[in-house]
Amino acid sequence: MPDPLVQLPTAERMVDVASGWPMLCLNFALWIAGVLIIGLQHRIGASAPAIAAPCFLAAFVTLMGFFTLQPNTARVLILFGAYKGTVSKPGFHWANPFYSRSRGTAKKDYTPSESGKRSGSGQRQNTQSSVQWISTKLSLRAHNFSSDPLKVNDKRGNPVEIAAVVVWRIANTAQAAFDVEDYTSYVEIQSESAIRSIASRYAYDHGTQDAANETEVTLRGGADEVALALKEELQARLIKAGVMVEEARLTHLAYAPEIAPAMLRRQQAEAIIAARKIIVTNAVSMVHMALDELDAKDVVHLDDERKAAMVSNLLVVLCGNSEATPVINTGTLYT
């Protein structure tokens, strides 16, 4: 037995409605018939208005049933609060005139253009609310949602700023219309929540330079993996609204301003250490090659003390930050 507290998803039903062109001809015929009956009142008699009234009433009622749909647009049919189906075929249509033109109301917050602006005296923005009717027509086209930069903590607790763009579209019109209050607002709020959740799962960048952390997926280095995880997180959250997520990508990623200078110095230090490591490794290889070449070609015979001095001088030359200055030795190591 299903749990009464669990909301079951609304099943989408695709239906066909009548073409609008034959009904338009019928509507014109009713108007013309009513006008002719009124015009022939002297022949018909006093009962002419009573005969013409149903024609005008029928023409007026049928006139309310016309609607058009553009490509990738759908309309949900609601008759006295009951869902009767969805029409998605583009063109000029006619349906029951008593189908609702709206599916409820939604409260929209906005900032007045003049009074809502921040003045020089430091006044806060004044937001007001308005109630708007929600149309029964739904756009099936791809939508873009670009979030504002959000300040969150990454896996290591570092505050970072992150933003993303989400490409989505409606896949189930019944769920989008009836299972959530306002699917556009639902997408925005759930997208920001998913972005925060993803940011807390990964570190911004690798921490200490050890082998264990090199394979860890980070926000900065694993763009594709993070985008895939964000898409899956969003799809799990937005499936309730009948929304399909086609793409999700990070558009902004940076340390929060309060720690950005410290993190920049840390990155610079790590880059310097990594560069020094490469320089030293290659310098040792060059020194070893030089000593082997001297021994192989019998250029000079060096004892351990002279080899140590030569290695020291070569490492200073190869690893130094500035150009080496030659010093002419006029004596020997033993004097």
N, C-alpha and C positions, 0 to 999 in steps of 0.2 A: 504494500500500500504506500503510495507516494506521500512524502512528508508535506503537510499543508503549508508549512512555513517556507518551503523551497519554491521559488518562482520558476515555473517552466517556461522555456522560450516560446514565443509566439511563432506558430508555423506560417510560413509565407505561402500564399496561394495566388498563382498567376491566372488572371481571367482576361477574356476578350469582351469588348464593348462594341456597340454599334458605330458604324461610320457616321460622321457628322453631316456629310453632304446630303444623303436622302432625308434626314431629319430636318435639315435646313430648308429643303424644298417644301416639306410638310408644314414647317413653321410659317413660311411665306404664304402657303395656301390658306392656312387658318386665318392669318391677318387679312388677306384679300377677301376671304369669305365673309369675315365679320364686317368689313367695310362695305361690301356689296349688299349685305342684308340691311345695313343701316341706310344705304342709298336707295334701296327699293322699299323703304318703309311705307310709302304711299300705296304700294300695291299689296304688300303683305299685311299691313294693318298695324294695330297697336302692339301686336305680339312680336314685332321685329326686334326691339331691344332685348327681349327675353331670349330670342333665338341667337342673337349676335353675341350676347354676353358669354355663353360657354365657349364660343370660338375664340374670343379675345383671352379668356382665362386659360384655355388650353394652349394658345400660342405663347402666352406669358410664361406659363409653367415649363413648357418644352424649351423655351429660350434659356432657362437656367441650367439646362443639362449639357450645354456645349462646353468643350475645353480642348486645348491643344497640348501636345507633348513634343518637346524637342528630342533629338537623339541623346541617349544616355540620361534620360529623365523618366521618372515614374511617379504615379499617383496612387495613393492608398485610398480605397473606397470604404467609407464609413457611413452606415445607415443607422441612424438613431443610436449611436454608440457601439454598434456591432461591426466588426471588421468583415468585409465581404470579399476582399481580394485586392490585388495590385495589378495595375495596367502599366506596361512598360513599352508598348509599341508606339513609335513616334507617329504623329499625324493629327488629323482633325477628328475628334470623337464626340459621341453623345452617350450619356449615361443617365441613370435615374436622377432627375433634378433634385431629389431630396438627399442625395449624397452630400455629406458635409464638405465645406470648402476649407475648414480648418480642423485641426486635431487637438485644440486646447490653447492655452496661453503659457507664456514664459516670461519671467521677470528678467529684464536686461538692465545692467548697471552701465551708466555712462557719465562722462564728465562734461559739463556745459562748456562751450567754447570760450566764453568770456570769464564767468565767475569762477570756473574751475582751474584757471591757470594760476600758477604760483606767482605771487606778486613780490615786489622787492622787500616788503615788510616781513616775508617769511610765512605767509598764510598757507595752510594746507589745502590740497585740492578737495573740492566738494563734489562727491559722487552722488548721483541721483538714480532712481530706479524707475523704469517704465515697464508696463505690461504690453506685450506684443502677441498678436495672434500667430500661431505656427501653421503654416500652410500644409496641406495634404500632399503637395508635390515635393518630391525628393530628388536631389541631384545624384546620379550614379557616376559622375565624373570623378577623376582623381583630385584629391584635395591636398594642399600643403599646410602643415602646421609647423611653424618655427617658434621654438620656445625662447623665452628670455634667458639670459645667463643666470643659472641657479648656483647658489653657494651651498656646497655640501661637503661632507667629510669623506675622504677616500678610505680604502681598506686599512691604511695605517693611521688614520685619524687626522691627516693633513687637510686643511680647508682648501678646496679647489672651486673654481668656477667652471661650469659645464653647461652647454646648450646643444640642442639637436634639432634636426628637421625630420619630420615624419610625413611620408606620402601614404595616404589612405583613401579608401573609397567604400561606399556602402555595398555590401554583398547580400544582405537580407533586409528588405524594406520593412517587413513586419516588425522585426526586432528593433530596428532603428526608430520606428515610429511609436511603438507601444511598450517596449521593455525598458526604456530609459526616458527621463523627462525631456532632455534636450541633447541629442546625440553630438552636436558640435561642441557644446560645453563639456560633455562627458569625455570626449576625445582629448580636449585640452588638459583637463584636470588629471586624467589617468596617464597621459603622456608625461606630464611633469613628475608624477609620482613614480613612473617607471624609470625615468632618467635618474632620479635620486636613488632608487634602488640599485640600478646598475653601477652608479658611481661608487656606492659603498661596497660593492663586491670586489673591485679591482683597485690596485694601487696606482697612483699617478705615474710613477716611474720606478725603475729598479732602485732598491736601497743600496746596501753594501755591495761592493763588487766581488761577489763570490759566485762560484759555479752554480750553486743551487738556485739563485735568483735569476739567472740568465734565461731560463726556460719559462719563467712566470709571465703570464699575459698581463699587460698593463694598459691603462687608458691611453698612454702616449705611444706605446710601441705596437699594441695589438689592435689596430683600427678595425680590421675586418672581423676579428673575433668579437670585439665589443659591439660592433654594429649588428652582428648576427644575434648576439645575446639580447640586445635591446629590442630587436624586431620580435624575437620570441616572447620576451616579457610583455611587450605591447599587445601582441596578438592574444595572449592569454587574458589580458585585462579587457580588451575591446571586443572580444567575441560575443559578450553579452549584449552589446549594442548592434550586432550584425555588421560590424566594421571589419574590413580586411586591410591589414597593413602590408603595403607593397615594398616599402623601403624605409629604413631608419638610419641616419648617419649623424655623427657628432659634427657640429659646426664650430664649436668654440670650446677650448680646453686650456686652462691656465691656472696657476696657483693663485690663491687669494692674495690681494694686495699686501696684507699684513705679514705674509711669510715669503712673498715673491723674491725680495732681495736676498734673504738667507738661502733660499733654494737655488738662486742663480749662482751665488758664490760656491755652493756645494757642487753644482754641476760643473762650474769652471775648474774647481779643484780636482774633481774626478777626471775631467778631460786632460788636465795637466799630468796627473799621475799616470793615466793610460798612455799618454804620449811619451813620458819619460821611460816607462816600462819597455816600450818598443825601441826607443833609442838605445837604452842600455843593452838590451838583448842583441841588437844588431852590432853595437860597438864591440861587445865581447866576441862575437863571431869574426869581426874584422881583425881584431887583435890576434885572435888565434890563427887566422889565415896568414897574417903578416909574419908571425913567428915561424909557422910551418914553411913559408916560402923562403925565409932567410936560412933555415936549416937545410932545406932541400937543395937550394942553389949554392950552398956553402959560401954565402956572402960574408958572414962574420960569425964567430963563435962567442956565444954569450953564456956566462955562468948564471946561476940563479939570482944573484943580486942585481946584475945588469938587466936580466929579463924583467925582474920586478920593477925596476926603474923605467924600463921601456913601456911596460904595460901601464904603469901609472901615467906616463906622459901621453900615451895614445888615448887612454880613456878620458883624460882631461880635454884633449883636443876634440875628440868625437862627441863627448857629452856636454861640453861647455855651451853656454848661451851666446858667447861672443867669440869672435875670431881669435885664434891662438896667436900669441906673440912669440916668435922664436928667440931662444936664449942660447948664445954660443958658449959652450963649456970649454974652457981653456985648460982645465985640469982633469983629474981622474977621480973616480969614486973612492980611491984609496989614499988620497992626499988631503 
